[in-house]
Amino acid sequence: MFAMKLTSILLGALLYPVASGCWFTWIALDLLETGTTEALIYAFAGTCAWLLITFGLAVHIIKTARPTAGGR
């Protein structure tokens, strides 16, 4: 069980920064340089999705670290 948990933590710690870096340095910039309305909508939607994933990840980390926080 410990090995699976460690593997998932390390995988997340590797994939999230790599995916974020690819999005902001490669894909989003390419969409913005294209300049069409469709590409700008995709860039906006992708950035919104990235923000939602980041927020969800932060909430997950906080709830995992403090499972009784907020409970009455």
GUKETOR-736482 format. One record per residue (C-alpha): residue in three letters; x, y, z. Coordinates in nm, 2 decimals. Layout:
BEGIN
REC   residuo        x        y        z
REC       ALA        X        Y        Z
...
END
This chain:
BEGIN
REC   residuo        x        y        z
REC       MET     0.00     0.00     0.00
REC       PHE     0.28     0.24     0.08
REC       ALA     0.45     0.18    -0.25
REC       MET     0.13     0.26    -0.44
REC       LYS     0.08     0.58    -0.25
REC       LEU     0.44     0.68    -0.29
REC       THR     0.42     0.61    -0.66
REC       SER     0.10     0.82    -0.71
REC       ILE     0.25     1.11    -0.51
REC       LEU     0.57     1.10    -0.72
REC       LEU     0.38     1.07    -1.04
REC       GLY     0.16     1.36    -0.95
REC       ALA     0.47     1.57    -0.85
REC       LEU     0.63     1.50    -1.18
REC       LEU     0.33     1.52    -1.42
REC       TYR     0.16     1.84    -1.28
REC       PRO     0.47     2.07    -1.33
REC       VAL     0.55     1.91    -1.67
REC       ALA     0.19     1.95    -1.79
REC       SER     0.18     2.31    -1.66
REC       GLY     0.51     2.39    -1.83
REC       CYS     0.39     2.24    -2.16
REC       TRP     0.07     2.43    -2.14
REC       PHE     0.21     2.77    -2.07
REC       THR     0.53     2.75    -2.28
REC       TRP     0.41     2.56    -2.58
REC       ILE     0.04     2.50    -2.64
REC       ALA    -0.11     2.82    -2.50
REC       LEU     0.15     3.04    -2.67
REC       ASP     0.10     2.87    -3.00
REC       LEU    -0.28     2.92    -2.97
REC       LEU    -0.23     3.29    -2.88
REC       GLU     0.01     3.34    -3.17
REC       THR    -0.24     3.19    -3.41
REC       GLY    -0.48     3.47    -3.32
REC       THR    -0.80     3.32    -3.46
REC       THR    -1.12     3.34    -3.25
REC       GLU    -1.13     2.96    -3.22
REC       ALA    -0.77     2.94    -3.10
REC       LEU    -0.83     3.22    -2.84
REC       ILE    -1.13     3.04    -2.71
REC       TYR    -0.93     2.72    -2.68
REC       ALA    -0.65     2.91    -2.50
REC       PHE    -0.90     3.06    -2.26
REC       ALA    -1.08     2.73    -2.20
REC       GLY    -0.75     2.55    -2.14
REC       THR    -0.64     2.81    -1.89
REC       CYS    -0.97     2.78    -1.71
REC       ALA    -0.93     2.40    -1.70
REC       TRP    -0.57     2.44    -1.56
REC       LEU    -0.70     2.68    -1.29
REC       LEU    -0.98     2.43    -1.19
REC       ILE    -0.73     2.15    -1.17
REC       THR    -0.49     2.36    -0.97
REC       PHE    -0.76     2.46    -0.73
REC       GLY    -0.89     2.10    -0.69
REC       LEU    -0.53     1.98    -0.63
REC       ALA    -0.48     2.24    -0.36
REC       VAL    -0.81     2.14    -0.19
REC       HIS    -0.72     1.77    -0.21
REC       ILE    -0.38     1.84    -0.05
REC       ILE    -0.53     2.05     0.23
REC       LYS    -0.80     1.79     0.30
REC       THR    -0.55     1.51     0.30
REC       ALA    -0.31     1.69     0.54
REC       ARG    -0.59     1.80     0.78
REC       PRO    -0.89     1.56     0.74
REC       THR    -1.08     1.69     1.04
REC       ALA    -1.05     2.06     0.95
REC       GLY    -1.39     2.22     0.91
REC       GLY    -1.57     1.92     1.06
REC       ARG    -1.79     2.00     1.36
END
